[in-house]
Amino acid sequence: MDMKHKVAYAGGGNPSSGTDKNPFRLGILTFHSQLNYGGVLQAFALYRVLLAMGYDVRVVDRWLWEDNALLMGLFVQQSKNPWFRLIRLSLLGCGRWADERRRRATRRFLRERLALTPYHFFMWEEVQGKDLGVDCLVVGSDQVWNIGNPRPYLLEGAPANLKAIAYAASFGMPAIPNEWMETFREGFKRFSAISVREQDGVDLARSAGAEATYVLDPTQLLSPIAWRTMLGLRPPRSDKKPVLVCYFIRTYLEPWLMTCLPLLRRFAKRQGCRVVLFIDESSPRIGMRKAILGCYPLKALRFALAARGIEVRRAAGPEDFVQAFSEATWMVSDSFHALMFASIFGANARILRPERAERIKMVSRLTSFAEKYVKGPLFADSVEAALDSLASGPHVTYDEVALEADRERSRAWLRDALECVRQQGK
């Protein structure tokens, strides 16, 4: 490991150093192979925390889709003439060029910042007869136990000799459906220890016959200094304008966002600040016919006019995302991990209450954290209400004493759980 990768968080231990003749090899199984900033960065954080504890760590390169289209974009294996198609779509003003730049930045981040297993797979059946090179899986964080993705992450079909613990796993749903209960019951039997990211996750695990412990999301286990050092971020400058960072998990062509852009421009003018906007694109492909019939050139022009003066970071990679949060004065988002980074760097944040049904089911992950560690008017019903609240002065603060206590408790749980598995294997 080079010096650049030896920076550790404050705390930790060294139960299994890299100089051991038979190091305890860990494989992180999570949602790393995707575009979502939070999903990529929580995997990075857990990887770095485990490295700092002295383990031999790699990330199990399990793809979230068979062709991993959201990460590969137009360059999936079966794609024909991807460069020609990308150029045509970009000339139509569909934003494809920026999207592909972001995908390339994310793939580079995963390749350079994580040690991945030598091969990827989609379902466990593809692993039979192959050596993953790990002694124990650490499953989580993120919504690995949402019913859309439970089987690979409940280890159904995984090699029987693989030991496993779960760190900061999330269900992303208010209850385990009856038709899935037996799958969860059997899956949980594969885990030597289970921890979850939300308080209600403890009850959900118990409903399926498993005991679980509440711990912090892995992004919280790295200090602001560690994040800046590990990612090589620029240091904050006191002479810069204040910065409003917005992060919305929506497609930028949605009418909803078009109504928000004038509000952001007005806030920037009144507060004399910069506005940096990140958007998570949800669609991996746009067909030529759909692009033409949808009048995307006109929509792209309308968006550019509405967004003038706003720094839209459509092509930004994970490092750029953390850089922006490290400089943020204010933050508005509908994302759990946006709240994590706002709290890490001390931004005055407002979180939008979910509107879409699929995100309403995930609201406990936000309220659970807010109830324990956040003081002030965190939640808002709309972007306009959030900006008005930020402008009027109430400041959100974070209970650093409680957070630091739970950081150490979470690290201790992780160390103890892994050491127990390691001792069992001797």
N, C-alpha and C positions, 0 to 999 in steps of 0.2 A: 504494500500500500504506500503510495507516495505521500509526501508531507501535506499536500493539498487535501488529502482525504483522511488526515488524522485528527482533524479538529473535532472535539467532542463537546457534548452538551455539559452543563454544570451538573455534576453528579454521575452516577453510574458505577459500574464495577467491572471486573475482569474475570468472570468465572471460567472462561475457556479461551485462552489467548491464541492468537494465530501461530505461536511458536510450538504449540502442543503437537506431539507426534500424531495424535488422532483427534483433531479438532472437531468440535460438535458443529455439524454443518446445518445451517438453517435455510429454509426456503420460504420466502414471503409469497403467499397466494392472495392476491387482491385485484382491484380494478386499476392496474397500472397502464394497460395497453389501450389507451383511449385519449380523447382530446380534452376532456373536462379538466380544468386546472386543478381543482380540489382533489380529484381522483389521482392525478399524477403526483401531486405534491405530498399527499398523505403517504403514498408508497415510498417516495424519496425520504420523508422524515423517519418512517419506521425503519427503513434500511440503514440510515445513518445512526439512529439510536442503537440498533443492534450491533453495528460495527463498533460503536464507542464502548459497548459492553464487552467487546473482545471476541465476538463470534465470527465464524466463517459464514458469510451471508450472501445469498443470491436471491433474485426475484424470479419466481416460477413464471415463465413466459406463456401464460394461458391467455389466449385471445378471447375477447368478449363476443365476437361473431366469427363465423367460419372463415370469412374472407377478410375480417377486420376492416370493413369498408370505411367506418368513420375515422379511422386513423390513417389508412392507406389512401383514401379518397379515390381519385381517378386512376390510381396506380395499383389497384388490386390485381392479383395474378392473372385473372381472365380478361382484363381490360385490353381492348384493342386500340392502338394509336392514342395513348393517353395524352401525350404532349400536344398532338394536333387538336384533340377534343378540348383540352384545357385552353389553348390559344383561342379557339372559336368562342368558347363560353366567356372568356375574359373580354374579348372584343365586344361581346353583347352587353357588357357592363354588369355581369352577374356576380362579380366579386370572387370568382373562382381562383384567380391568381393569388389573392391574399389568403384565401382558405388553404391553398396548397402550401404556401409559405409557412403558415402556422403548423400544418401537419409535418412539414419537414423539420421545423424547429422542435416540435414535440418528439418526433422520432429520434432526433439528434440528442435531445435531453435524456431520453430513456437509454440510448446506446452509450452515452458518455458518462452519465451520472449514476447508473445502476449496473450491477453485475447480473446479467440475465442468464438463465439456463441455456444450454447450447442449442436447444430446439424449442419450437413453440407447439402448442396443441390447442384444440377447442374443447374436446370431450376426453374424459379420462381413458376411454377405450384406446385412444391413440398412443397412450403412454405404456401400455402393456409390453413388457419385455425390454423397455428402455430404462436407463439409469438417470434419474433426475439429479443425482449427486447431492442429495440432502438426507439428513437423518430425522429431521422434524420440520413440519410445516407450521408457520405462523399465519393463520387465516385472518384477514381483516387488514385495515379498518374498512370504512365505507359500507354501503348497503349490500354487502355480500349475501345477506339472508333475506333480501326482498324476493318474493315468490317468482319474479322473472328470472332469477339466477341462483336458485338454492342448491341444485344438485352438485355441480362441480365444487361448490364451497361448503357443502355438507359431506363431501368426500365419498358420495355414492359412486362406486366403480373405481375409486382410487386404489392404488396398490395397498394390500392389506398390511404390509410391514411399516407403512408410513405413520409415524406418530404425529400428533397435532395438538396445538393449542389455538385459541382464538383471542386476538387482541383487538379491542375496541370495535368489534363487529356491530353492524347496525341492521335492523330489520326493515326500516323504511315503510312500515305499515303498522296500523293500530292493533292488529291481532293476527294470529296465525290462523288462516282459514281451516275449517274442519277437514277438508279434503287433503290438506297438506300436513296435518298434525303428525301422522305416523311417519312421514318422510323426515320431519324434523326430529322426532323422538329417536329414530334409528340413527340419524346423522350425528346427533349430539353425543351418542355413545362412543364415537370415534375420537372425541376430544378429551385430553387429560385435564384441561382447565379451560374455562370460558370467561372472557370479559367482554363487556358491551359498552357502547358509546353513549347510550341514553339511559336515564333512570328507568323508564318504562320497559327497556329491553331486559332488565333483570326479571320483571314479572312475565314477559313473553317467554323467556328461556325456561322459567319455572313452570309455565303452563305446559311445556313439552317435556317436563321431567328432568330438567337440567338446572344446576346451580350456576349463577353468573355473578360477576363483580363489575360494578360501574368503574370505568377508567376514562381518562381523557383521550381525545383524538390525538394521534401521533404528531400532528403538526404542532400541538401545544407543548410537546416535550423538548423542542428546540427553542433556545432563547433568541431574542432579536439579533444578538451578536453572532450566534451560531448561524442563523439564516443568512446574515450579511456575508459572513466569512465563507461559508460553504458554497454559496452561489456567486461569490465575487461581486456583490452589489456595490454600487457607488455610494459613498457616505452621504448622509443628509446634509444639505446646505441651508443655513439659517437665512440667507439673503434671497432665497427663491420665493416666488409667489406661493400662497397657500394652494392646496390641491384637493379637488373633489374627485374621488375615484368611484366609478359606478361599474357594477358587474351584474349583468342580467343573463339568465339562462333562457334565451329566446333567439329566434332568427331575426336578423336586423331588418328584414323587409316587412315585418309584421306592422300592421297599422298601429298597434299599441305603442311601439317604440317611436313611431313618427310623431305621436302626440306628446311624447316625453322630451324630444329634442329641443323644442322652443323653451320648455321649462328649465332645462339645463343651461341653455344659452343665457337666459334671464338671470339665473343664479350666478353664473360666472361674471356677468356684467356688474351686478349689484355688489358681489363680494370681492371683485377684483382678483379672481382666482383662475387657475387652469382647471379644465374638466377632462379627465381621462376616462374613456369608456371601453370596457371589455364586454364582448358578447360571445356566448357559447352557441355555435351553429349546431343545429340538430339534424340537418339533412345531408347525407354523404354524397348524393348525386343529384344533378338536375339535368334531365334530358333536353336535347336540342329543341324538340318540338314544344315541350312545356316552357322552356325559356323564352321562345319566340312568342308563343300565344299568351304568355303571362306578362308581356310588355316589360321585361326586366330592365332593358336600357332606360326606359322612362322612370321606372321605380328607383333605379340606381341614381339617376340624375336628381330626382326629388329628394332622395336621402342625402346626397352630397350637399344640396342647397340647405336643407334643414339642419345638417350637422356642421355647418361652417363655424369655425372657431372652437370646435370640440375635437379633441385628439382621440379618434376612433382607432383602437388597437386591434384591428381584426386579424392581423398577421402575427401577433405577439406570441412568443413562447412562454413556458413556465417561469423562466428567470425574469422576464419583463413584467409578468404579473406580480411577482413578489417585490420587485423593484418599486413598482407603482404603490403598493400598499406600504412599503417602508417609508415613502414620502408623503403619504396621505394625511391631510388635515381632517377631512370628512370622508365618509363612505356611505353609499346607498346601494343596496343589493337585495336579492331574494335568495341568496346562496348561503348555506351553512358554512362552507369553508371561507367565504368572504368575511363572515363574522369571526372565524378563527384568526385570520390574518389581521383584521382590524383590532382584535384584542391583543394580539402579539405585539403590534407596533403602536398601540394606543390611539387609534383613530376614533374620532367622534362619529359613531355609526348609527344608521337607521336601516332596519330590516323591513322589507315589504311583506305584509301578510299574504300568504299564498292565495291565488285566485283559481288556478287550474286544479281540477280534482286530484290529479296524480301527485301534485305537490302538497295539497292540503293533508294528505295521508302522512307526509313526512314532517309536519310542523313540530312534532314533539322534540326532534333533535335540536331545534332552535330554542323552544321554550325551556327545555331541560337545562341547557347551558345558561340561558339568560337568568333563570330563577336562582341559580347558584352563584353566578359570578358577575352579573351586569347590574349596574345601578343607573337609573335614568330612563328617559323615554325612548326605548330601543325600537319598538314596533310602530309602523305607520301603515295606513290603508292604501296609500297611493304615493307615486313619486312626488306629486305636488305637495302632499301633506308632509312627506319626509323632508323636502327641501325647505318648506316653511318652518318646520321644527328646528332644523339645523341653523337657519338664519336667525331665529328668534332667541337663540342662546342656550337652551337647556343642553347640558353636556353629558354624554354617556361616559361613565367611568367603569373600571374593571377591578374587581376585588383581587388584587395581586397576592394578598396573604393566603386567601382560600385557594387560588389557582396554584400557587407554589406548593402548598401542602398536598394538593391532589396530584401535582406533577410528580413529586417524590413518591407518593403512594402508588401511582400508576407505574412508575419505573420499577419500584420494589416488587409490585405484583408480577411484572413481566420477567424480572430477574429470577424471582422465586419459582414461577411456573416453569420456566425453561430449565432451571437448575434441577428441579424435581424430575423432569423428563430425562435430563442427561444422566442423572444418578440411576434412574431405572434401567437405562440402557447399558450400564457398565456390567 
